[in-house]
Each structure stands twice: as C-alpha cells, then as structure tokens.
Amino acid sequence: MPNIPTYNIKGEKVGMSKLPPAIFDVEMNTDLVHQAAVTQMANRRQIVAHTKDRSKVRGGGIKPWRQKGTGRARHGSIRSPLWVGGGVTFGPNAERVFKKKINKKMKRKALFMVLTSKVKDNELILLDKLEIKEPKTKIMVEAFKNLFKDDIKNKKQAGVLAVIPKKDENIIRAIRNIPRTKIIRADSLNVLDLLSFKYLLMPKEAIKVIEKTYGTI
C-alpha cells in the first residue's frame, strides 16, 4: 500500500497517508494510457475547416449558355468545380466524424495507471486540507512557493493540476489566474489533464471522492 507524506498549505510536513492500492498502485500499461489519451483528444476535436461542394454553393441554377452553336465548351452550371466561385471537389466538410470509443473499464484503469505514475514519480502532493478564507491569488502563489520550493529554486515553472473534492469558489478564483495551473473537481478527473501537468495537488478528502466516483478495478 503506497504511503506518502502529507503537507499543509504552508509546505510543512504534517504526517503520512496511506493511499488505496486499487487506485494508486496499479501496474502500468503505456499502450492503454495512450489509447485513452488519444480517444479523449479525438472526442474533444472540433471541425473547423469546411468547404462546400457544387450542390451547396449558392447560384448556378440556370445553364450559362446553350449546349451547341456558341463555339464554347459545354457547361451546365457556373457552380461547377471548374469555375471560379464553384464548388470544391473532395474538400473537408462538416460531416467528418473524429469520435472514438473506449471501454469504460479500460478508461478507468488508464486513469488509475496515471495516478500510480504520479505517486511513483513523487509528483503527487497530498495536503491535509485545501481551503482559504479569501479568494486571493497571492495566497495560493505563496502556497505554491512553499510546496514547490525545488522547482522555484531551479527557476522552473512546472505545471500543476489542482484537484478539489467539491466546488470551492475561493479556491477556484485564487488559482485560475496562476500560469500553467488548472483546477478540476475530483469527480471530473481524466487522463489527458493528468498527463498535461507535471504535479498533481489535492487534499486527502479528494481521494474519497475519487473512490466513490470511479470505484476500483
């Protein structure tokens, strides 16, 4: 069973905490983690490029000139792809589907694998509690300085994903303006966000929410 130190918001070690092995001690499978990340990125993807074929371009309802006797080439519509302003042949369109599917159990197991890697790489910072009385960014900036002394000392600005057990407006407003930082609720935890930030910061209470939301494998 993983056993890691617990800190307060001042960066002081206040004890040790045991983590549930079913979530934080899972054997790694990089192929499964990759599949879960690619699936999530594909499902987030939005269609931007869109062209119209000749059936969707406005105008061209009348034959530009008669079929024979003009000496010019035969044309049926000015919206042919051969004409300027005509439709586009084989262009990107809004009907494209990028969505991928992944088994629910596979998705959950990939999440636990990434959480396990955070523990093994000493990138999980566990707090006894995460709460502030005022929604001030400077309070959280000072807390980050206490918790990530080595990175600040080496002039590194490591990304931090802050996980909260429930909605806390003070914490959200205090963290959202800090660069390379994102705040997310424990019941919305996902593989892509975990992989996008180096450190995972969360209070002990968030672990119970993760267990309740995702269960065990």
N, CA, C and O of each residue as an XYZ file, in Angstrom:
868
protein
N       0.845     -1.195      0.000
C       0.000      0.000      0.000
C       0.883      1.248      0.000
O       1.726      1.399      0.884
N       0.705      2.153     -0.983
C       1.542      3.359     -1.053
C       1.360      4.227      0.183
O       0.247      4.405      0.680
N       2.464      4.759      0.664
C       2.466      5.600      1.852
C       3.249      6.864      1.530
O       4.459      6.799      1.316
N       2.584      8.009      1.490
C       3.268      9.237      1.088
C       3.074     10.321      2.153
O       2.110     10.270      2.917
N       3.994     11.312      2.208
C       3.867     12.401      3.183
C       2.698     13.319      2.867
O       2.303     13.490      1.713
N       2.162     13.900      3.920
C       1.062     14.855      3.794
C       1.544     16.219      4.275
O       2.231     16.327      5.291
N       1.176     17.251      3.533
C       1.630     18.607      3.859
C       0.448     19.515      4.157
O      -0.694     19.228      3.797
N       0.760     20.625      4.830
C      -0.256     21.665      4.967
C       0.011     22.730      3.907
O       0.965     22.612      3.137
N      -0.816     23.760      3.862
C      -0.716     24.755      2.813
C       0.551     25.605      2.937
O       0.921     26.321      2.006
N       1.217     25.518      4.105
C       2.477     26.252      4.314
C       3.691     25.460      3.843
O       4.824     25.936      3.917
N       3.438     24.229      3.351
C       4.540     23.402      2.874
C       5.196     22.584      3.962
O       6.258     22.003      3.741
N       4.587     22.525      5.135
C       5.152     21.777      6.254
C       4.596     20.354      6.268
O       3.402     20.142      6.053
N       5.461     19.398      6.520
C       5.037     18.008      6.591
C       4.275     17.781      7.897
O       4.778     18.082      8.980
N       3.065     17.250      7.784
C       2.238     17.068      8.977
C       1.940     15.603      9.271
O       1.269     15.289     10.254
N       2.439     14.703      8.421
C       2.204     13.289      8.669
C       2.347     12.453      7.418
O       2.820     12.926      6.384
N       1.927     11.189      7.529
C       1.965     10.264      6.394
C       0.551      9.747      6.134
O      -0.257      9.601      7.052
N       0.279      9.477      4.867
C      -1.048      8.985      4.495
C      -0.927      7.735      3.635
O      -0.064      7.649      2.760
N      -1.800      6.772      3.893
C      -1.839      5.557      3.089
C      -2.843      5.729      1.960
O      -3.978      6.151      2.180
N      -2.418      5.402      0.770
C      -3.275      5.535     -0.400
C      -3.873      4.181     -0.766
O      -3.207      3.157     -0.613
N      -5.097      4.154     -1.238
C      -5.712      2.870     -1.635
C      -4.955      2.244     -2.810
O      -4.840      2.868     -3.865
N      -4.442      1.029     -2.645
C      -3.635      0.400     -3.705
C      -4.410      0.129     -4.988
O      -3.812      0.058     -6.062
N      -5.716     -0.022     -4.900
C      -6.514     -0.298     -6.096
C      -6.539      0.895     -7.050
O      -6.894      0.754     -8.220
N      -6.162      2.065     -6.546
C      -6.149      3.270     -7.371
C      -4.740      3.790     -7.602
O      -4.409      4.241     -8.699
N      -3.907      3.724     -6.559
C      -2.587      4.336     -6.634
C      -1.440      3.328     -6.697
O      -0.279      3.703     -6.528
N      -1.749      2.067     -6.934
C      -0.690      1.060     -7.068
C      -1.105      0.041     -8.132
O      -1.277     -1.145     -7.851
N      -1.258      0.541     -9.361
C      -1.713     -0.284    -10.483
C      -0.569     -0.463    -11.477
O       0.179      0.476    -11.751
N      -0.443     -1.659    -12.006
C       0.626     -1.940    -12.976
C       0.414     -1.122    -14.249
O      -0.692     -1.053    -14.785
N       1.497     -0.504    -14.719
C       1.420      0.396    -15.869
C       1.322     -0.353    -17.195
O       1.987     -1.367    -17.406
N       0.479      0.170    -18.079
C       0.364     -0.311    -19.456
C       0.314      0.932    -20.338
O      -0.745      1.538    -20.502
N       1.454      1.310    -20.904
C       1.549      2.563    -21.666
C       0.653      2.574    -22.896
O       0.171      3.631    -23.302
N       0.427      1.410    -23.491
C      -0.444      1.348    -24.667
C      -1.882      1.726    -24.303
O      -2.559      2.420    -25.062
N      -2.336      1.268    -23.152
C      -3.689      1.584    -22.717
C      -3.820      3.071    -22.374
O      -4.826      3.699    -22.705
N      -2.815      3.626    -21.716
C      -2.829      5.056    -21.388
C      -2.846      5.894    -22.662
O      -3.564      6.890    -22.757
N      -2.045      5.476    -23.637
C      -2.011      6.187    -24.922
C      -3.373      6.129    -25.606
O      -3.852      7.133    -26.132
N      -3.990      4.960    -25.598
C      -5.302      4.801    -26.221
C      -6.347      5.709    -25.557
O      -7.165      6.325    -26.238
N      -6.309      5.783    -24.227
C      -7.263      6.621    -23.501
C      -7.039      8.099    -23.806
O      -7.996      8.859    -23.957
N      -5.772      8.504    -23.895
C      -5.455      9.909    -24.179
C      -5.866     10.295    -25.602
O      -6.437     11.364    -25.820
N      -5.573      9.419    -26.567
C      -5.936      9.687    -27.963
C      -7.452      9.747    -28.127
O      -7.967     10.595    -28.856
N      -8.161      8.855    -27.455
C      -9.622      8.850    -27.515
C     -10.203     10.151    -26.976
O     -11.128     10.722    -27.553
N      -9.645     10.608    -25.859
C     -10.147     11.848    -25.262
C      -9.865     13.052    -26.161
O     -10.711     13.934    -26.309
N      -8.678     13.085    -26.759
C      -8.338     14.190    -27.664
C      -9.227     14.180    -28.905
O      -9.657     15.230    -29.382
N      -9.497     12.981    -29.420
C     -10.345     12.871    -30.602
C     -11.769     13.333    -30.304
O     -12.402     13.987    -31.133
N     -12.266     12.992    -29.120
C     -13.627     13.380    -28.756
C     -13.754     14.867    -28.446
O     -14.851     15.425    -28.483
N     -12.630     15.504    -28.141
C     -12.643     16.955    -27.909
C     -12.510     17.738    -29.213
O     -12.799     18.934    -29.262
N     -12.077     17.067    -30.246
C     -11.761     17.755    -31.503
C     -13.012     18.348    -32.149
O     -14.058     17.702    -32.217
N     -12.888     19.568    -32.613
C     -13.984     20.253    -33.286
C     -13.656     20.445    -34.761
O     -12.498     20.643    -35.127
N     -14.674     20.386    -35.597
C     -14.478     20.571    -37.034
C     -14.413     22.069    -37.339
O     -15.359     22.810    -37.073
N     -13.294     22.495    -37.896
C     -13.099     23.906    -38.229
C     -13.143     24.108    -39.744
O     -13.927     24.915    -40.244
N     -12.304     23.375    -40.467
C     -12.267     23.506    -41.928
C     -13.522     22.900    -42.539
O     -13.892     21.768    -42.231
N     -14.175     23.670    -43.413
C     -15.397     23.183    -44.046
C     -15.547     23.839    -45.419
O     -15.525     25.064    -45.533
N     -15.694     23.036    -46.432
C     -15.894     23.550    -47.787
C     -17.244     23.090    -48.321
O     -17.846     22.156    -47.791
N     -17.714     23.756    -49.377
C     -18.993     23.403    -49.996
C     -18.755     22.764    -51.360
O     -17.955     23.249    -52.160
N     -19.457     21.682    -51.605
C     -19.387     21.096    -52.940
C     -20.390     21.821    -53.848
O     -21.054     22.757    -53.402
N     -20.504     21.407    -55.095
C     -21.323     22.141    -56.059
C     -22.812     22.156    -55.700
O     -23.553     23.027    -56.157
N     -23.243     21.207    -54.895
C     -24.655     21.171    -54.516
C     -24.981     22.176    -53.418
O     -26.150     22.492    -53.193
N     -23.952     22.684    -52.728
C     -24.183     23.582    -51.605
C     -23.837     25.036    -51.918
O     -24.188     25.936    -51.156
N     -23.152     25.268    -53.036
C     -22.764     26.634    -53.385
C     -23.978     27.375    -53.937
O     -24.770     26.814    -54.695
N     -24.113     28.633    -53.550
C     -25.275     29.414    -53.960
C     -25.207     29.770    -55.449
O     -24.130     30.057    -55.971
N     -26.347     29.750    -56.125
C     -26.436     30.162    -57.528
C     -26.246     28.996    -58.485
O     -26.202     27.836    -58.073
N     -26.136     29.318    -59.761
C     -25.878     28.293    -60.765
C     -27.089     27.486    -61.150
O     -26.953     26.355    -61.616
N     -28.286     28.043    -60.965
C     -29.488     27.280    -61.267
C     -29.854     27.246    -62.743
O     -30.729     26.487    -63.159
N     -29.183     28.070    -63.525
C     -29.501     28.137    -64.952
C     -28.266     27.781    -65.773
O     -27.141     28.077    -65.371
N     -28.472     27.164    -66.894
C     -27.355     26.808    -67.782
C     -26.749     28.116    -68.319
O     -27.485     28.957    -68.833
N     -25.420     28.306    -68.211
C     -24.813     29.590    -68.594
C     -24.998     29.960    -70.077
O     -25.161     31.141    -70.386
N     -24.979     29.008    -70.979
C     -25.286     29.238    -72.394
C     -25.758     27.942    -73.029
O     -25.617     26.865    -72.450
N     -26.323     28.059    -74.229
C     -26.898     26.880    -74.851
C     -25.828     25.848    -75.173
O     -24.645     26.171    -75.280
N     -26.257     24.619    -75.323
C     -25.342     23.491    -75.473
C     -24.507     23.586    -76.743
O     -23.300     23.345    -76.710
N     -25.144     23.938    -77.875
C     -24.427     23.924    -79.150
C     -24.480     25.295    -79.835
O     -25.336     26.126    -79.534
N     -23.556     25.501    -80.748
C     -23.620     26.662    -81.630
C     -22.869     27.888    -81.157
O     -22.783     28.863    -81.904
N     -22.315     27.886    -79.939
C     -21.603     29.086    -79.457
C     -20.106     28.989    -79.710
O     -19.405     30.001    -79.680
N     -19.616     27.795    -79.955
C     -18.170     27.610    -80.124
C     -17.438     27.450    -78.806
O     -16.231     27.209    -78.781
N     -18.158     27.582    -77.729
C     -17.509     27.442    -76.418
C     -17.766     26.045    -75.848
O     -18.611     25.296    -76.336
N     -17.011     25.726    -74.804
C     -17.162     24.402    -74.187
C     -18.530     24.277    -73.545
O     -19.142     25.272    -73.156
N     -19.005     23.039    -73.438
C     -20.321     22.780    -72.849
C     -20.270     22.908    -71.316
O     -19.392     22.336    -70.669
N     -21.208     23.656    -70.752
C     -21.301     23.797    -69.291
C     -22.753     23.756    -68.868
O     -23.633     24.272    -69.556
N     -22.986     23.145    -67.747
C     -24.348     23.054    -67.240
C     -24.600     23.997    -66.077
O     -25.750     24.339    -65.800
N     -23.534     24.429    -65.381
C     -23.707     25.292    -64.207
C     -22.437     26.086    -63.958
O     -21.329     25.589    -64.159
N     -22.609     27.320    -63.520
C     -21.431     28.147    -63.184
C     -20.869     27.750    -61.817
O     -19.850     28.289    -61.385
N     -21.528     26.813    -61.139
C     -21.034     26.350    -59.833
C     -20.279     25.023    -59.938
O     -20.068     24.335    -58.939
N     -19.884     24.684    -61.139
C     -19.029     23.519    -61.354
C     -17.671     23.770    -60.689
O     -17.235     24.920    -60.635
N     -17.000     22.759    -60.192
C     -15.663     22.937    -59.605
C     -14.653     23.550    -60.583
O     -13.607     24.043    -60.161
N     -14.961     23.523    -61.888
C     -14.052     24.107    -62.875
C     -14.119     25.635    -62.894
O     -13.213     26.290    -63.410
N     -15.159     26.187    -62.349
C     -15.379     27.631    -62.394
C     -14.903     28.308    -61.105
O     -14.927     27.717    -60.025
N     -14.467     29.570    -61.253
C     -14.123     30.374    -60.084
C     -15.408     30.631    -59.296
O     -16.413     31.061    -59.861
N     -15.370     30.367    -57.995
C     -16.570     30.516    -57.179
C     -17.435     29.277    -57.174
O     -18.506     29.265    -56.569
N     -16.978     28.235    -57.844
C     -17.730     26.990    -57.880
C     -17.465     26.138    -56.649
O     -16.745     26.545    -55.737
N     -18.051     24.961    -56.639
C     -17.865     24.058    -55.513
C     -16.453     23.498    -55.450
O     -15.687     23.581    -56.411
N     -16.130     22.934    -54.311
C     -14.806     22.346    -54.086
C     -14.924     20.825    -54.157
O     -15.820     20.233    -53.556
N     -14.016     20.207    -54.893
C     -14.024     18.753    -55.028
C     -13.168     18.107    -53.949
O     -12.007     18.474    -53.770
N     -13.732     17.157    -53.238
C     -13.003     16.396    -52.202
C     -12.431     17.285    -51.095
O     -11.400     16.952    -50.511
N     -13.080     18.401    -50.803
C     -12.619     19.274    -49.723
C     -13.108     18.792    -48.366
O     -13.992     17.939    -48.301
N     -12.549     19.322    -47.278
C     -13.019     18.942    -45.935
C     -14.440     19.439    -45.709
O     -14.804     20.517    -46.179
N     -15.237     18.664    -44.998
C     -16.619     19.075    -44.756
C     -17.037     18.770    -43.322
O     -16.323     18.101    -42.575
N     -18.200     19.272    -42.962
C     -18.690     19.156    -41.580
C     -19.187     17.766    -41.234
O     -19.504     17.496    -40.075
N     -19.259     16.884    -42.210
C     -19.763     15.539    -41.948
C     -18.702     14.599    -41.381
O     -18.999     13.453    -41.045
N     -17.461     15.086    -41.274
C     -16.399     14.218    -40.752
C     -16.641     13.884    -39.276
O     -17.099     14.728    -38.505
N     -16.333     12.668    -38.904
C     -16.527     12.220    -37.517
C     -15.177     11.753    -36.966
O     -14.565     10.825    -37.496
N     -14.725     12.406    -35.902
C     -13.437     12.068    -35.293
C     -13.583     11.254    -34.013
O     -12.589     10.777    -33.465
N     -14.784     11.095    -33.545
C     -15.004     10.464    -32.242
C     -14.520      9.017    -32.209
O     -14.653      8.269    -33.178
N     -13.950      8.649    -31.055
C     -13.503      7.287    -30.828
C     -14.191      6.750    -29.577
O     -14.664      7.515    -28.736
N     -14.239      5.443    -29.469
C     -14.860      4.815    -28.311
C     -13.820      4.008    -27.542
O     -12.897      3.432    -28.119
N     -13.995      3.983    -26.240
C     -13.125      3.160    -25.400
C     -13.987      2.553    -24.301
O     -14.899      3.198    -23.782
N     -13.693      1.332    -23.962
C     -14.430      0.638    -22.913
C     -14.321      1.400    -21.587
O     -13.260      1.927    -21.250
N     -15.416      1.452    -20.849
C     -15.447      2.211    -19.599
C     -14.417      1.700    -18.589
O     -13.779      2.489    -17.892
N     -14.263      0.393    -18.517
C     -13.301     -0.185    -17.576
C     -11.863      0.134    -17.995
O     -10.997      0.359    -17.150
N     -11.623      0.150    -19.303
C     -10.284      0.489    -19.806
C      -9.944      1.941    -19.490
O      -8.824      2.259    -19.091
N     -10.921      2.808    -19.673
C     -10.742      4.232    -19.394
C     -10.429      4.465    -17.916
O      -9.560      5.267    -17.573
N     -11.141      3.761    -17.057
C     -10.929      3.893    -15.618
C      -9.566      3.335    -15.204
O      -8.875      3.912    -14.365
N      -9.195      2.213    -15.801
C      -7.901      1.612    -15.467
C      -6.751      2.502    -15.919
O      -5.744      2.608    -15.219
N      -6.884      3.146    -17.083
C      -5.855      4.063    -17.577
C      -5.696      5.243    -16.620
O      -4.581      5.706    -16.375
N      -6.817      5.728    -16.079
C      -6.773      6.824    -15.113
C      -5.997      6.422    -13.873
O      -5.175      7.192    -13.376
N      -6.254      5.212    -13.366
C      -5.553      4.726    -12.177
C      -4.058      4.532    -12.460
O      -3.224      4.749    -11.580
N      -3.726      4.127    -13.677
C      -2.312      3.953    -14.050
C      -1.556      5.281    -13.991
O      -0.430      5.342    -13.499
N      -2.182      6.337    -14.496
C      -1.537      7.651    -14.488
C      -1.416      8.166    -13.056
O      -0.408      8.777    -12.701
N      -2.440      7.925    -12.229
C      -2.361      8.311    -10.811
C      -1.230      7.566    -10.112
O      -0.520      8.136     -9.283
N      -1.069      6.290    -10.452
C       0.022      5.493     -9.886
C       1.379      6.059    -10.277
O       2.292      6.125     -9.454
N       1.509      6.467    -11.535
C       2.790      7.017    -12.008
C       3.109      8.327    -11.296
O       4.276      8.627    -11.047
N       2.084      9.108    -10.966
C       2.306     10.356    -10.226
C       2.888     10.063     -8.842
O       3.770     10.777     -8.363
N       2.382      9.003     -8.208
C       2.887      8.621     -6.883
C       4.331      8.128     -6.983
O       5.183      8.528     -6.190
N       4.602      7.264     -7.955
C       5.943      6.690     -8.090
C       6.985      7.726     -8.488
O       8.158      7.594     -8.139
N       6.566      8.749     -9.212
C       7.495      9.802     -9.635
C       7.548     10.958     -8.645
O       8.147     11.996     -8.929
N       6.925     10.781     -7.483
C       6.877     11.822     -6.449
C       6.279     13.130     -6.974
O       6.741     14.219     -6.636
N       5.259     13.000     -7.796
C       4.617     14.173     -8.381
C       3.210     14.390     -7.823
O       2.479     15.263     -8.292
N       2.838     13.600     -6.826
C       1.560     13.793     -6.137
C       1.830     14.514     -4.824
O       2.502     13.977     -3.944
N       1.314     15.713     -4.693
C       1.452     16.491     -3.468
C       0.122     16.418     -2.722
O      -0.882     16.985     -3.154
N       0.137     15.718     -1.608
C      -1.086     15.498     -0.843
C      -1.156     16.487      0.323
O      -0.209     16.612      1.099
N      -2.286     17.184      0.435
C      -2.486     18.152      1.503
C      -3.458     17.607      2.537
O      -4.337     16.808      2.211
N      -3.299     18.042      3.793
C      -4.255     17.631      4.812
C      -5.612     18.270      4.524
O      -6.653     17.656      4.758
N      -5.600     19.500      4.017
C      -6.823     20.171      3.560
C      -6.433     21.347      2.670
O      -5.335     21.892      2.784
N      -7.331     21.719      1.802
C      -7.094     22.835      0.886
C      -8.278     23.785      0.975
O      -9.314     23.589      0.339
N      -8.090     24.811      1.777
C      -9.143     25.810      1.933
C      -8.532     27.140      2.341
O      -7.560     27.190      3.095
N      -9.118     28.217      1.830
C      -8.682     29.570      2.167
C      -9.918     30.411      2.474
O     -11.013     30.129      1.988
N      -9.721     31.456      3.295
C     -10.843     32.288      3.708
C     -11.187     33.361      2.688
O     -12.330     33.811      2.607
N     -10.167     33.778      1.891
C     -10.382     34.831      0.902
C      -9.958     34.350     -0.477
O      -8.969     33.626     -0.593
N     -10.682     34.736     -1.530
C     -10.319     34.308     -2.897
C      -9.203     35.164     -3.489
O      -9.410     35.879     -4.470
N      -8.020     35.084     -2.883
C      -6.891     35.919     -3.324
C      -5.794     35.054     -3.941
O      -5.345     34.074     -3.346
N      -5.375     35.436     -5.137
C      -4.358     34.674     -5.856
C      -3.043     34.634     -5.102
O      -2.346     33.620     -5.121
N      -2.692     35.746     -4.427
C      -1.393     35.806     -3.744
C      -1.275     34.752     -2.634
O      -0.171     34.319     -2.303
N      -2.403     34.346     -2.069
C      -2.379     33.311     -1.031
C      -1.937     31.976     -1.634
O      -1.111     31.269     -1.057
N      -2.499     31.638     -2.807
C      -2.141     30.380     -3.458
C      -0.748     30.446     -4.071
O      -0.045     29.436     -4.110
N      -0.343     31.608     -4.544
C       1.024     31.763     -5.070
C       2.032     31.481     -3.971
O       3.034     30.801     -4.195
N       1.763     32.007     -2.777
C       2.648     31.775     -1.631
C       2.649     30.296     -1.248
O       3.685     29.742     -0.881
N       1.472     29.662     -1.337
C       1.373     28.229     -1.023
C       2.182     27.414     -2.023
O       2.863     26.464     -1.638
N       2.115     27.772     -3.294
C       2.880     27.064     -4.327
C       4.380     27.222     -4.092
O       5.150     26.288     -4.315
N       4.788     28.397     -3.645
C       6.214     28.624     -3.360
C       6.688     27.710     -2.234
O       7.814     27.212     -2.259
N       5.823     27.494     -1.250
C       6.172     26.618     -0.131
C       6.185     25.147     -0.532
O       7.012     24.372     -0.052
N       5.263     24.767     -1.417
C       5.114     23.357     -1.790
C       6.065     22.932     -2.897
O       6.444     21.763     -2.973
N       6.456     23.867     -3.754
C       7.313     23.529     -4.899
C       8.618     24.319     -4.842
O       9.010     24.972     -5.810
N       9.273     24.246     -3.702
C      10.498     25.016     -3.482
C      11.604     24.669     -4.473
O      12.286     25.557     -4.984
N      11.782     23.361     -4.748
C      12.885     22.929     -5.621
C      12.721     23.465     -7.035
O      13.693     23.918     -7.641
N      11.500     23.418     -7.571
C      11.268     23.904     -8.921
C      11.474     25.410     -9.013
O      12.040     25.907     -9.987
N      11.015     26.132     -7.998
C      11.180     27.587     -7.983
C      12.650     27.945     -7.814
O      13.135     28.912     -8.401
N      13.358     27.150     -7.003
C      14.787     27.381     -6.786
C      15.572     27.198     -8.080
O      16.526     27.930     -8.344
N      15.161     26.206     -8.895
C      15.820     25.948    -10.182
C      15.203     26.764    -11.317
O      15.486     26.532    -12.492
N      14.357     27.720    -10.945
C      13.710     28.622    -11.905
C      12.881     27.857    -12.940
O      12.826     28.222    -14.115
N      12.240     26.787    -12.467
C      11.349     26.025    -13.341
C       9.903     26.360    -12.980
O       9.563     26.523    -11.807
N       9.084     26.457    -13.975
C       7.667     26.722    -13.745
C       6.893     25.470    -14.148
O       6.355     25.369    -15.251
N       6.859     24.527    -13.218
C       6.201     23.256    -13.511
C       4.692     23.418    -13.479
O       4.158     24.199    -12.691
N       4.000     22.666    -14.349
C       2.549     22.722    -14.387
C       1.942     22.021    -13.178
O       2.465     21.011    -12.707
N       0.849     22.560    -12.686
C       0.192     21.992    -11.507
C      -1.298     21.802    -11.806
O      -1.985     22.733    -12.228
N      -1.775     20.590    -11.582
C      -3.204     20.304    -11.682
C      -3.745     20.189    -10.264
O      -3.424     19.245     -9.541
N      -4.566     21.156     -9.874
C      -5.136     21.163     -8.528
C      -6.494     20.472     -8.551
O      -7.368     20.828     -9.342
N      -6.665     19.483     -7.677
C      -7.904     18.715     -7.617
C      -8.628     19.052     -6.320
O      -8.049     18.971     -5.237
N      -9.896     19.430     -6.437
C     -10.685     19.752     -5.249
C     -11.849     18.763     -5.125
O     -12.402     18.336     -6.139
N     -12.222     18.399     -3.907
C     -13.286     17.403     -3.719
C     -14.665     17.909     -4.135
O     -15.509     17.126     -4.571
N     -14.893     19.202     -4.002
C     -16.172     19.808     -4.391
C     -15.926     21.259     -4.794
O     -14.834     21.789     -4.590
N     -16.926     21.885     -5.356
C     -16.775     23.251     -5.827
C     -16.491     24.188     -4.660
O     -17.223     24.219     -3.672
N     -15.393     24.961     -4.801
C     -14.997     25.939     -3.795
C     -14.627     27.217     -4.529
O     -13.552     27.310     -5.123
N     -15.507     28.190     -4.488
C     -15.310     29.414     -5.266
C     -14.046     30.164     -4.860
O     -13.382     30.756     -5.711
N     -13.705     30.147     -3.584
C     -12.493     30.836     -3.127
C     -11.243     30.228     -3.758
O     -10.368     30.948     -4.239
N     -11.168     28.890     -3.751
C     -10.010     28.208     -4.334
C      -9.969     28.409     -5.844
O      -8.905     28.667     -6.406
N     -11.101     28.296     -6.496
C     -11.161     28.435     -7.955
C     -10.688     29.819     -8.381
O      -9.876     29.941     -9.298
N     -11.184     30.853     -7.730
C     -10.823     32.217     -8.093
C      -9.374     32.535     -7.744
O      -8.743     33.364     -8.400
N      -8.844     31.877     -6.708
C      -7.462     32.135     -6.290
C      -6.441     31.463     -7.207
O      -5.321     31.950     -7.365
N      -6.842     30.332     -7.812
C      -5.890     29.560     -8.621
C      -5.964     29.885    -10.115
O      -4.956     29.788    -10.816
N      -7.141     30.267    -10.609
C      -7.342     30.352    -12.058
C      -6.435     31.347    -12.779
O      -6.249     31.232    -13.990
N      -5.869     32.319    -12.067
C      -5.001     33.304    -12.710
C      -3.520     32.943    -12.637
O      -2.675     33.681    -13.145
N      -3.203     31.819    -12.010
C      -1.805     31.397    -11.909
C      -1.419     30.667    -13.197
O      -2.116     29.736    -13.599
N      -0.308     31.074    -13.861
C       0.095     30.437    -15.134
C       0.383     28.948    -14.953
O       0.803     28.508    -13.883
N       0.149     28.182    -16.021
C       0.441     26.746    -16.070
C      -0.215     25.986    -14.913
O       0.355     25.041    -14.367
N      -1.417     26.419    -14.556
C      -2.152     25.785    -13.468
C      -3.600     25.609    -13.885
O      -4.186     26.482    -14.525
N      -4.165     24.481    -13.521
C      -5.573     24.226    -13.804
C      -6.213     23.608    -12.581
O      -5.586     22.830    -11.863
N      -7.461     23.958    -12.350
C      -8.193     23.391    -11.210
C      -9.359     22.560    -11.730
O     -10.052     22.952    -12.668
N      -9.561     21.402    -11.100
C     -10.588     20.474    -11.568
C     -11.178     19.751    -10.365
O     -10.489     19.535     -9.368
N     -12.442     19.381    -10.454
C     -13.065     18.627     -9.378
C     -12.661     17.159     -9.464
O     -12.388     16.647    -10.550
N     -12.624     16.494     -8.332
C     -12.181     15.095     -8.278
C     -13.076     14.171     -9.091
O     -12.605     13.164     -9.622
N     -14.361     14.499     -9.196
C     -15.264     13.639     -9.955
C     -15.186     13.889    -11.462
O     -15.902     13.254    -12.237
N     -14.304     14.827    -11.880
C     -14.096     15.104    -13.309
C     -12.673     14.777    -13.747
O     -12.238     15.196    -14.820
N     -11.961     14.041    -12.932
C     -10.565     13.705    -13.222
C     -10.468     12.889    -14.503
O     -11.305     12.022    -14.757
N      -9.446     13.165    -15.312
C      -9.295     12.449    -16.576
C      -7.830     12.296    -16.937
O      -6.973     13.014    -16.422
N      -7.550     11.357    -17.826
C      -6.172     11.009    -18.203
C      -5.446     12.189    -18.856
O      -4.293     12.466    -18.524
N      -6.105     12.877    -19.772
C      -5.448     13.936    -20.541
C      -4.979     15.080    -19.654
O      -3.865     15.574    -19.824
N      -5.809     15.509    -18.713
C      -5.401     16.588    -17.805
C      -4.256     16.144    -16.911
O      -3.351     16.930    -16.631
N      -4.282     14.901    -16.461
C      -3.200     14.399    -15.610
C      -1.864     14.371    -16.359
O      -0.815     14.667    -15.787
N      -1.919     14.013    -17.642
C      -0.691     13.945    -18.437
C      -0.201     15.331    -18.860
O       0.967     15.493    -19.215
N      -1.077     16.319    -18.824
C      -0.729     17.661    -19.301
C       0.004     18.489    -18.252
O       0.589     19.521    -18.577
N      -0.023     18.046    -16.994
C       0.624     18.793    -15.916
C       1.566     17.871    -15.151
O       1.281     16.689    -14.957
N       2.681     18.429    -14.725
C       3.688     17.614    -14.022
C       3.188     17.195    -12.641
O       3.230     16.015    -12.294
N       2.716     18.160    -11.857
C       2.325     17.878    -10.473
C       0.813     17.746    -10.317
O       0.031     18.388    -11.018
N       0.437     16.902     -9.385
C      -0.956     16.719     -9.016
C      -1.086     17.141     -7.562
O      -0.494     16.525     -6.676
N      -1.852     18.178     -7.319
C      -2.029     18.725     -5.970
C      -3.468     18.493     -5.531
O      -4.409     18.916     -6.202
N      -3.628     17.819     -4.398
C      -5.000     17.600     -3.934
C      -5.033     17.309     -2.437
O      -4.063     16.791     -1.885
N      -6.133     17.638     -1.783
C      -6.297     17.313     -0.363
C      -6.717     15.861     -0.180
O      -7.177     15.219     -1.125
N      -6.559     15.349      1.024
C      -6.905     13.949      1.305
C      -8.382     13.658      1.037
O      -8.743     12.546      0.651
N      -9.215     14.646      1.239
C     -10.660     14.470      1.036
C     -10.996     14.104     -0.403
O     -11.996     13.432     -0.659
N     -10.155     14.548     -1.352
C     -10.408     14.272     -2.769
C     -10.269     12.784     -3.090
O     -10.897     12.293     -4.028
N      -9.455     12.067     -2.322
C      -9.258     10.635     -2.559
C     -10.567      9.870     -2.353
O     -10.876      8.945     -3.104
N     -11.330     10.260     -1.336
C     -12.612      9.611     -1.071
C     -13.583      9.832     -2.237
O     -14.353      8.943     -2.599
N     -13.530     11.041     -2.816
C     -14.409     11.349     -3.942
C     -14.021     10.507     -5.156
O     -14.886     10.019     -5.883
N     -12.708     10.339     -5.371
C     -12.219      9.520     -6.488
C     -12.682      8.072     -6.320
O     -13.135      7.441     -7.275
N     -12.564      7.554     -5.092
C     -13.012      6.175     -4.818
C     -14.509      6.026     -5.067
O     -14.957      5.040     -5.653
N     -15.265      7.001     -4.623
C     -16.723      6.934     -4.764
C     -17.152      7.073     -6.222
O     -18.108      6.430     -6.655
N     -16.437      7.922     -6.983
C     -16.818      8.190     -8.389
C     -16.390      7.081     -9.319
O     -17.173      6.637    -10.159
N     -15.146      6.622     -9.181
C     -14.585      5.674    -10.133
C     -14.524      4.231     -9.613
O     -14.314      3.292    -10.381
N     -14.709      4.074     -8.309
C     -14.656      2.722     -7.767
C     -13.255      2.148     -7.844
O     -12.275      2.887     -7.758
N     -13.151      0.841     -8.005
C     -11.868      0.161     -8.127
C     -11.922     -0.782     -9.327
O     -12.995     -1.118     -9.829
N     -10.739     -1.200     -9.772
C     -10.689     -2.104    -10.936
C     -10.790     -3.558    -10.462
O     -10.767     -4.477    -11.280
